[in-house]
Each structure stands twice: as structure tokens, then as C-alpha cells.
Amino acid sequence: MVKPVKIAVAAGTRPEFIQVESIIRELKERAVSTIFIHSGQHYDYEMDKIFFDEMHMPDPTHYLEIGSKLPGEQIGEMIAKSEQIFRSEKPSMLLVTGDTNTALGVGLAANKAKIKVGHFEAGMRSFDRTMPEEINRIIIDNFSDILFSPTQRGVDNLRNTGICENVHLSGDVMLDSIMHYRSLIETAPRSLTDLPTGSKPYLLLTLHREANTDNPVRLKRLLGAVGDLPLPVVFPVHPRTRQRMHDFSLDLPANVHPIPPQGYFEFLRLIAHAEKLLTDSGGAQKQAFFLSRPCVTLRPNTEWVETVEDGWNILVDDDHDRIVRAAGGFAPSHPPNLSRFGSGGSATRIIDTALGYLGH
């Protein structure tokens, strides 16, 4: 007799919620028994619960309540709490995504409990080991049993490091999500109503990476460059960035209009209607590409090289002149080649492959 399959899915941050939503929806449509572990890595309502409300995601089966801690404390607590869940629930496989402390901590716990681990968004590399996310993704890829890469480059990166078995080109589940919810994204953003920008052209800014926010000199330089841009800048302020600006006694330039962090659909509407996106977020770079909006990346590197190669993303680091030039004059000459990230249906391919791997 074939043992009934049970799949665990773990998430704890905004990018993870976006990506696991399509996986959980696919599992539900197939009536596959699912355990949803929410680590609590994002502990602010605006950064967390609103995503569940908007995308009608199920309540977590297990909520770890990790909250704000030093990275080592977060990961250690996740391992301890989730290992107990795995030994009790005995799922057939854990699916994790990306490069977060949640994916690393819960994934390690599954590995120690002898639960198979599947990693989707595997193989992506910035080749910058000063980034905590880069170390996380390398470790996760090396202990995972089955790896799903959104792009061919990810597959090649894995093979170049000797990871060749059970590697699958799946496409990107974030593209799945945007295609599925496209009609909800196309309406005008509501968060601009009370801003002086109104219906006028604007730039959209996001800024939250540790390398940018925890260095006062770099953060001041970035804000100074943004202050010299020719258009109003709408800025959903991440809690980390808000706290660091307070710690470093930094003020926003006059042309920057802060708003609270937005829900999934409203943030996508802001991207879709902006002239350009300026960001240090990996996920937002892809979202701009999928929505045909030029992206200016405030980092020296990116794990999403395909968006740069296709002419829709430009790396400017914290260089004042490059930021100003890119925000003013950078204009792609052709539609984005979305086929680099698949054609939709990535969640279906991932679950088909995972179930086949488990003998179902």
C-alpha cells in the first residue's frame, strides 16, 4: 500500500508568502494533505497578516512566533520548534523557497528529522558572500533533496557547483501569481489618493537590505541621490529602514513621500503605474520585469541577472550620478522576455515533480 502523501510548506516573510501561495493553492486543488508552517519572521501586521487577507491564504497549521531576534537566535529557535513539528506530523516532504532565515532554519530542522526537503527558487546566486541571503541560499541548496530552479541560469549555477541530481527547471512561481491575479493588479493604486503626486508621474522606491540600511554612510548617500531625482518618489517605508533612519538621525528629502508598507496587490499596482522602480529587493526586481516596468537596482549585483541581460534592469549600487542618470534616462527598447522565467504553471510543475519523486 502506498503511504498517503503529506506536504509541509514553510514561510515567514512577504516574498515567501507570495511564492508559497500558488503552491498551497495547487496542493489544495489536488486535495493533498498540507501542513503550513508560519515562522513569524515578519511580525508586523502590515508586513504579514494583510497578505493572508488579500490572497485568501489559509491560516497556518503551526505558528512558531519567532519575531524580531538576532539572525542566529531566529534560526536556532526555528530549528528547535519546527523539528518537534516534523517528528510529530511526519510529512513526506517540506517545501521552502528563497534565501530567508525561515527557509534555512525550518529546512535544517526537516533535514535533521529525516524529512525530504524541496527548494524552489534554487540555484539563484548574486556571488556576493557579504549578503546573508547568499549564504542562506547556498546552504539550503546543498542539503535539499530536490531542487526547482526558476531559470536555466539557476540550473547551470547548481551544476557548476556539483549539484546535478534531482535538479529541475520549473519556471518562477511569482510569475504564476502575477498572471493569476492580473485583473486585480491593473486598477489604479489607492495609496496615492492623499499624496501630492495624485495622478502625476512618479518613481517608486523600496529600500530594506541590511547592506543599505545598516550602514549610515551608504543610507545617507542613497537618500541624497533619491532627493536629486526629477520626479516625486513614493516610498513604502520598511520597518527596518524607518528604525535605521531614526537611529542615524536621517530625514527624507522633500521630493520623497513616505507611505506605510502596502499589501500585495496595492504594491503591484504601485509598480505597474510607476515610471520606474528603484529598489534593493530581489523579488521587486522580478515583479517590475513581469509588469514591464524599468527597474533601477540599488545594489552592485543581483541574483536575477536575466532582468539585466534583457535590458529592463540596471545596477547602480549607491553611486549618485548613476542613480540620477538611470532614473531619468533609462528606457528599455523592447518588451521584456518573460519566457526566461517560464510561461506560468510553475506551481503545477513543482507539485507534479515532487509527488513523482515521492512515488505518487
N, C-alpha and C positions, 0 to 999 in steps of 0.2 A: 504493500500500500504506500502511495506517495504521501509524505507528510504535508499537511496544509501549509501554505506559504504565509509568512507574516513579515511585512516590511516596516522597518523603523526609518523615520526621516527626522533629521535634526536641523534646527535653525535657531538663530538668536539675534540677527541683525537685519536691517532693512533690505540689503541686497539679497540675503538668504531667503527672506520671506517671499520676495518677488520670484525667485527661482524655484523654490520648493512648491509654490502654489500650483504650478502647472503639473508637477509630479504628483502631488496629493490629489489633484483633480483627476488625473489619469488613473491612479490607483482606485479612487472611489468609483469611477465609471466601470472598472473591471471587477468591483466588489472584492478587492484584495484587502485582507485584514491589515490595518495600518496603525502604527504607533507614531505619534507626532510628539517629539521632544523639543520643548522651547527652553533654551538655556537661561533666558533673561539677561543676555549680554547687553542688549539695549533695554534700558529700564525707564525710559521717558515715554509717556503716553503718546506724544506726538511722533516719536521715533518708532513706535511699536504697535500699539493697540489699533490705531487708526487703519493700519494696513490690513489687519484681520477684518475690521468692519467693512472696508471698501471692497475687498476681494472675496468676502464671504468665506473666509478660511475657517475650518473647524477649530474649536478650542483645543489647546494642547492636551494630549493624553497625560503628559508629565511636564511640570513646570519646575525648573531647577532653581529659580530665584537667585541667580549668581550676582547680578547687579554690578556696581562700579567697584573694581578692585584693581590692584596691580596685575599685569598680564599673567605672571606666574601663579598668583593666587587664583585668578579666574580659571586657568587651565587645570590646576590641581583640584579645585573644588568640582569642576565639571567631570573630571575623571572619576573621582570618588563617588559622586552622586549618580552618574549615568551607568557606571559599572554595576551598581546594585540593580538598576532597572533592567539591564541586559541579562543578568543572571536570573532575574525573576521572570521576565517576559519571554526570554529566549526567542527573539526574532530570527528569521532566516538570513536577513541582511540589513545593514544600516546604509542609508544613502545620505551623503553630505555633499556640500557644494562649496567651492571657492577657497578662501585663504584666511578664514577668520579663526579666532581663538576657539569658537564653538566647534567648528569643523575639526580642528586639531584635537581638542580635549575630549569631545564625545567620540570621535573616531578612534583615538587611542584606547579609550575605555572598551569600545567594541572589540578592538583587536586583542586586548588582554583577556576579554571574556570569550574569545574564540568565535566571535560573530564575524561573518564576511562583511567587508566594507566596500561600497561602491562610491567612487568620487566622480561627480560630474563637474565640469569646468576644470578637468585635469590637464596638465601639460602646459598651462599658460605661465610664461616667465617674463619678468622685467629684466632679469640678470643683474639686479641691484640688491645685494645681500644686506645692505643697510636698512632695507624695508622689512619690518617684522612679518608683513604679509608674504614676502618672498620665501622666507624661511619656513613659514607655516605650510605653504603650498608644496614645497619640495618634500617636507617630511610626510605630508598626507599622501602624496603620490607614491612614496616609497613603501608605505605599509598597506596601501589599498590593494584589494584582491582583483577588482575590475575597475577600469578607468574609462571614462567617457569624456572625449575632448570636443569642444565646440568647433574647432578649426583644424585644418590639416597641419598648420604650424605647430599646434599643441601636440599632435601625434608625433611629428618629427622631433620636437623637443624631448619627448619621453624616450623615443628610440635612441636619440643621441646620448642619453644618459643610461642606456642599457635596459630600459623598461619597455619590453616588446610584447609580452604576453598579456592577453585579455585587455588590449587597448582598442577602443572603438571610436570612430569618428561619428559623433551623434548630432552635430549642429548645436545651436545655442537656445536654451530654454527661455532666455529673456526675449529673444525674437518671437518665440511661440506666444509669449504673454502679450506682447505689443500687437501682434496680429489678431489675437483672440479678442482683445479689448479695444481695438482701433476706434470703433464708433464712440466710445466714451472719452477718448483722448482728443478727438477733433473739435470739441466745443471750446469756446473761449475760456481762458483762465479766470477764475473768480477772484483770486487773491490780488489782482491788480486794481480792483474796484476803488479802493480808498487811497491808492498811491497817485502821486502827481504824474506818473507816466501815462496813466489812462490807457488809451488805445494807441499811443505813440510807440515808435520802435524802441526796443530796449535790449540790453545784454543781460544774460543770466549768469550768476556766479555761484559756485559751490566750493567750499574750502573746509576740509576736515582732516586731511592726512597728518599724522604725527610729525613728519619731516617738515611740513609747512607751518603747523600751528604751534609746535612746542619750541621753536627757535624764534626768539623775539626779533632778531635782525631780519631774518627771512620773512616773517609775517609782516613786519613793517614795510619791507620792500615791495611785497606783493600788493598790499593795500595802497601803497603810494602809486604804483603803476595803474591799478584799477581806478584810482582817483583822477588820472590823466586821460581816461578814455572819453571818446567824443559823445557817447550816448549814456542815458541813465542806466544804472546797473541794479537789477533786482537780486537780492541776496537772502535766500532762506538760510538763516544762521544756525549752524550745528551747535549743540550744547558745548562740545569741546572747544570750538572756536570762540564762542561767546565768553567762556570762562578764561581762556588764554588772553583774549583782548583785555579783559578786566585785570588779570594778573600783571600784564605788561603795560597797563595804562595807555592802550591804543584806542583811538577813535576812528569811526568810519568816515571816509571822505564824503563831501557834501553830495556828490552825484550817486552815492550808493544808498539804496532804500532797503533796509532790513525787513524781513518778514519771518514769521515762525517757520520751522520745518513743516513741509507740506506732505499730504498723503500721496499715495502712489499716482493716482490719476491726475491730480492737480499739478504735481511736479512734472509729469509728462506733458501736460498742456503748456506749462511754462516753457519747457524746452521747445515744443513744436511751434510756438508763436514767437520765440526769441529770434533776434538777428543772428546771434551766436551764443554758444555756451562756453564759459571759462570755468575750468574745473580741475580738481586733482583726484577725482573719483574714477576708478576703472569702470564701474557699472554705468555711470553717467556718460562716459565717452561712447560706450556702445549704444546707449539709448539715443544720443544725438545722431549717431550714424544711422540707426534704424528709422529715425524720424526725419532724415535728410536735413539736419541742421549742422552747420560747420562748428567744429569744436577746437578750442584753444586749451591745451593741456598744460597746467602749471606744475609740471614735473620735468626732469631731464630724460625720462624714459617712460615706457608704457608696456604693459603685458598684451595690449591689444594693437599690435603692430599693423594688423590688416587695415585698421581705420586710417593710419598714417599713409601706408602704401597706396591706398585708394584715393588719397587727396582730400579727405574730409576731416582730418585731424592734424594739428601741428603742435610740436613740442617746443615750449618756450622757456621752461624752467622758471626762474624768478628774475629773468632779465627784463628790465624796464622797457627798453626800446623794442625788443622782440614782442613783448606783450602788447604794447601800443600799436605796433605795425600790424600784428596778426588780428587784433580786434577790429582794426579799421579797414584793412585791405585784403584779408584772406578770403578768397572766394573759389570754391570748387567749380570745375568746368563741366562736370558730368554727374549723372545720378549715382548714388552710392551702390556698389555691387554687393547687395545683401546676400548673394549666394555664397560668399565667403563664410557665412555663419549658418548655412543651411537654408531650408525653404519652409520652415515650420514643421511641426510634427516631431520635434526633438524629444519631447517627453514620451511619446509613443515608442520611439526607437529605444530610449533608455530602459523603459519598463519591459519591452519585448526582450531585450538582450539580457537584462537582469534575471527575468523569470526563466529564460532559456539556460542561463548559467546555473540556476538553482534546480534545473531539471523539471521545470513546469512549462 
